[in-house]
Amino acid sequence: MTALHLRRAAERNLDSLRAVVALFDPDGGYVTGAAKTVNLRLREETLKQKDPAITLHWEFDVDPGTYLVRLVVREQESKAISALNRTVKIL
């Protein structure tokens, strides 16, 4: 997602992100997943930062092995969807 479509209200910049993460086994089978909603209420100072970021944290209890992690984020204001896939190896 390159830019958020923020809505200005009460001296804040508002938006809501719905993030869904899922783990898949090497054969593409679903292992586990979770979802979070992040409600943004950003100040102007935050938006002026060079590289503002949002950090999300999930923990999954899985066996050692290789997994595909898929993260999908949907922005409420514009309805834009972005996805990221990464392979991870759990030792």
C-alpha positions in Angstrom: 0.0 0.0 0.0 1.7 3.2 -1.1 -0.7 5.7 0.4 -3.6 5.7 2.7 -6.8 7.6 2.0 -7.2 9.3 5.3 -10.3 11.2 6.4 -9.7 14.3 8.5 -11.8 14.7 11.7 -11.2 16.3 15.1 -7.6 17.3 14.2 -6.7 13.7 13.4 -6.3 11.7 10.2 -8.6 8.6 10.4 -8.7 5.3 8.6 -9.2 1.7 9.5 -7.1 -1.3 8.3 -8.2 -4.9 8.4 -5.2 -7.2 8.4 -5.5 -11.0 7.9 -2.5 -13.3 8.1 -2.5 -17.0 7.2 0.1 -19.8 7.3 0.1 -22.5 4.6 2.1 -25.7 4.5 4.4 -26.6 1.6 1.5 -28.2 -0.3 -0.7 -25.1 0.0 -2.9 -26.4 2.8 -4.2 -23.9 5.4 -2.5 -24.3 8.8 -3.7 -21.4 10.9 -4.5 -17.7 10.7 -5.8 -14.6 12.5 -7.1 -11.1 11.8 -6.8 -7.7 13.4 -8.4 -4.3 12.8 -6.2 -1.3 13.2 -8.0 2.0 13.7 -5.7 4.9 12.8 -6.0 8.3 14.4 -2.8 10.0 13.2 -1.5 13.4 14.0 0.0 15.7 11.3 3.4 15.2 12.9 3.2 11.5 12.3 2.3 11.9 8.7 5.3 14.2 8.1 7.8 11.5 9.2 10.0 10.2 6.5 9.0 6.6 6.8 6.0 6.2 9.1 5.2 2.5 9.7 2.7 0.3 11.4 3.9 -2.8 13.2 1.5 -5.8 13.7 2.4 -8.8 15.8 1.0 -12.3 15.7 2.2 -15.5 17.4 1.3 -19.0 16.2 2.1 -22.3 17.8 3.2 -24.4 14.9 5.6 -27.4 14.3 9.0 -26.8 12.9 9.0 -26.6 9.1 8.6 -24.4 6.1 5.5 -22.2 5.8 4.1 -19.7 3.4 2.9 -16.6 5.3 0.3 -14.5 3.5 -0.7 -11.1 4.8 -3.7 -9.3 3.2 -4.6 -5.7 4.3 -7.8 -3.9 3.3 -8.1 -0.2 3.8 -11.6 0.9 4.9 -11.7 4.4 3.3 -10.7 3.4 -0.3 -11.4 -0.3 -0.1 -7.9 -0.9 -1.5 -6.4 -4.3 -0.9 -2.7 -5.2 -0.7 -1.1 -8.6 -0.1 2.4 -9.8 0.8 3.7 -13.4 0.6 6.8 -14.7 2.3 8.3 -18.2 3.0 9.6 -18.7 6.5 11.4 -21.7 8.0 10.6 -22.5 11.7 13.4 -24.4 13.4 
